[in-house]
Amino acid sequence: MIQVLRHLTARARLYWPLTKSLQTGLLLSTGLAGYMTARCPVTHPITLLGLAVSLFLAIAGSTILNMVADRDIDAVMNRTHHRPLADGRVTPAEALRLGLGLSVLGVGLAMVMNPLYGLIVSAGWFFDVVVYTLWLKRRTAWSIVWGGIAGAMPILAGRAYGIESVDGVGVLLALAVLFWIPTHILTFSMRYYDDYRSAGIPTFPSTYGFPVTRFAIALSSVLAALAIIAAGVLIGVRWGLVWVLTLMSTLMSAGLLLLAAASLFRPTERANFGLFKYASVYMLGAMILLSL
């Protein structure tokens, strides 16, 4: 029995990096925040738990399937060659079974919980795995738009589950995530420009150059900030917290815009990486603020 437990623990530790836990956790936090903008305070913890489990399974499953499809890319990039699939510690068939299993469980649970919620979760899975990874990632730098749509689905799903419909606030929240994702991905593609070029993956820096990429980052940062502020205002009006939400959202957004401006007008490796790091902190902070 002890040996079995040790074996399962060892496999779980090996599988865990396949889920990209930080990325999955951030997307999960957006889904929970979307729900809590409609149902806060949460009076049914079991419902929130079901939401968290279904989203985690669906997001983790799609992420693992992405890594199965991208294992040849990961093997030639310095940043990713140590991943379990890329270095052979996990076989493609093993990871494929795991990814499909988690995906079916996550999407299936979401459908059982609420058909509209399940439909949005399944749409996110489809855009991420089929449209972004399998179809467009190796063909065009614009694949990030479809990846952004996939990333926007958890927060839209959480909001829709809370109010049992899709409303303007939910769309604004989804747009905020959609416009945030280029800030995250494009700074990453500049930092690891040589890695992506060696792997033959088209990116904005390799296709349009660094100046255009920096402009796209700055523009997407502005749009993400405006969408977050607008959503915060609408939520704040409902709860009588409009000035608090607007002020805090504006302050956080100002930091994002300043870093985006620095990356655009005084580009340095430090400014780019600072924007990349702050973008994740910004989105997590925004989700916490919206939840409160």
N, C-alpha and C positions, 0 to 999 in steps of 0.2 A: 504493500500500500504506500509506504513511504517513497519507494523507488518510482512508483507511478506518479505521485505528487511532484517529485523532483523533476521527472521528465516533462510533465505538463507545465510546470513553472519555467523550465528552460525553454520550451517551445514558445510560451507566451512572451518571454523576454525577447526571443528572436523575432516573433511576429510584430511586436509592438512598434518598432521603427517603421514598419510598412504602412502604418496608419498616419504617419506624419503628425504626431500627437499635438504639436503646437498649432499647426494649421487647422487640424480637425477641431481642437478645443476652441479656437477663435471663431470658427464658423458656428460651432455649437452655441457659443455665447450669444451670437447674433440671433439665433433662433429663439433662445430663451428670452432674450430682451424683447424681441418682437411680440412674444406671447404676453410678457408682463406689462407691455404698454397698454394692453387691453384688459388684463386680469390681475391687477396689482392693488391691494395685497392678494397674494395667492391663498385661496381658501381651500383648495383641493390639492394637497401635495402629491397624491398619487397620480393625478393628471399631469402635473409638472414632471414627475418622474417618467411617465410614459412618453412625454414629449422628448425629454432628454435622451432616453434610451433609443427611441426610434430614429431620432436625428443622428445620434452618434453612430448607430449601426449603418445607416444609409450613407453617411459621409465617409466613415472609415472604410466601408465596402467599396465605394467608388474610388477612394484614394488608392486602395490596394490594387484594384483593377487597372488604374492608371499606371502604377508602378510595374505591373506585369507587361503592359504594352510598351512602356518606356525603358525596359531593362537594358536594351542595347545602347540606348542613349546614356543612361546612368553609368554604364561600364566604361565609357570613354571620357567622361567628365571628371576632372579632379575632385570636384565638390561632392560627387555622388557615387564614385566607384566603390566605396566601402559599404554601400547599402546591401542588405542581406540577399536580395535578388541579383544584384549586379555582381557580387563576388561569389555566388553559388551556394551560400549557406542555406538558402531556401530555393526549392525548385519552382519553375514557373507553374507546373501543374498543381503543386501544393498551394501556392499563393492564389492561383485562379479559383480553386475550390473555396478557399477562405474568403476571397473577395466576393464571389457570387453568393456564398452562404450568408454573409453579413448583409449584403445588399437586399437579398430576398427577405430576410428577417426584418430589416429596417423599413423597407417600403411596404411590406405586408402589414406590419404592425401599424404603420401610419394610416394605411387604408382602412384597417379595422377601427381605428380611433375616430376617424372622420374622413369621408370621401374627398372633400375639397382639400383638406390638409394632405392627404395621401397623394392626390393628383399633383400638387405643387412639389412635394418631396420627390416623386417619381420624375417630374419634369427636370428638377435640378440634377438628379442622377443621370438622366438621358443627355442633357446638355454637357455635363462634365465628361462622362465616359465616351459616349458615341460621337457627339458633334465636336467637342474640343479636342479630346485626346486621339481618338481613332481617325477622325476625318481631317481636321484642320491644322493641328499643331505642327506637323511636318511640312505643311503646304504654304502657310501664310502667317505673317506677323500679326495679322488682325484676328487670329484665333483667340487672343486674350479677351476680346469683346465677348465671345461666347463662353469663355471660362469665367468672365465676370458675371454673366447672366446666371450661370450655374451657382456661383458664389453668393448671388443675391437671393436665391430661392429659400435658404433656411430662415432668414428674417421675415420674408413674406409669408412663408408657411406658418411660422409661429404666430404672427399677427392674425392671419386668416383663421387659425385654429381658435384663437381667443375670441374673435368676434363672429366666426362662422361665415365670413364673406371677405372679399377683397375690397379695401377702401383706399382713399387717397393717402392716408398716413402710411399704410402698408407699402404702397407704390413708392412713396418718397423714401422710406427706409430702404427698400430694395435698390433704388437709384443711388442712395448714399454708398451702399456696399459696392454696387456696380462701378461707380466712379472712383471708389477708394482702391479697388483692385489694381488698376493700371499704375497708381502711385507706388504700390507695393511691388508689382511684377517688373515694371520698367526700370526702376532703380536697381532691382536685382539683376536684370539682364545687362545693365551697363557695368555693374560690378564684376560680373562673370562673363564678360563679352567673349573672351577667348574660349572659354568652356563651351558656350553655345555654338560658336563658330566651328570648333573642332567636331562637334556632334552633328553639324549640318542643320541646325534648327533655326529657321528664320525668325529674327527678332526685330524690334523697332530700331535699335542701334545699328544692326547690320544692314537693314533694308533702307532706312531713311537717314541714318547718321545721328550723332549725339545731340546736336542742337535741336532738331525736330523732336527727338525723344524727350529732351528736357522741357520743351514747350508743352508736349502732350502731358507730361507729369504735372506741370504747373496748372494747366487747364483742368485736368481731372481732379486735382486737389481742390481747386476753387468750387467746382461743381459738387464734389462730395461734401464740402463744408456747408455750402448753401442748402443742400438737400437735408443734411442733419439738422441745421438750424430751423429750416421750415417745418420739419417733422416735430422737432422739439417745441416749437411755438404752438402747433396744432394740438399736441398732447398737453402742453402746459395750459392752454386755454380751457381745456376740458376739466383739468384738475385745479385750476386757479394758481398755477405755479409758473405762469408764462415768463415773468421777469427773471426768476431764478434760473429756469431752464435755458432761456435765451442768453443770459449773461455767461453761464458756465460753458454752453456750447460755443459761444463766440470766442471765449478765451482759449479754449482748446483748439478751435479752428484757426485762430490767429497764429498759433505756433506752427501748425501744419503749413499755412500759407507763407509764413516767413521762411521756413526751410525750403519750400518749393521755389520761392523767389531767389533764395541764395543759390540753389542748384541751377536755376535758369541763368542768372546774371553774373554769378561768380562761381562757376562750376569747379569743384574739386572732388577728389575721391572721398574726403571726409564729409563734405556737405551731402553728397549722394547717399553715403551709408547712414548718415544721421537722419536723413529723410526716410530711408527705408525702415530704420528702427522706430522712429517716432510714429510712422504711419500705422504700425501695428498697435503701439501703445494708445494712439489716438482713437482707433476704432474700438479697442477694448474699453477705454474710458468712456467713449460715447455710448456704448452699450450699457455700461453700468449706470450712467447718468439717466438714460432713457428708462431703464428698469426702475430706478428710484422715483 
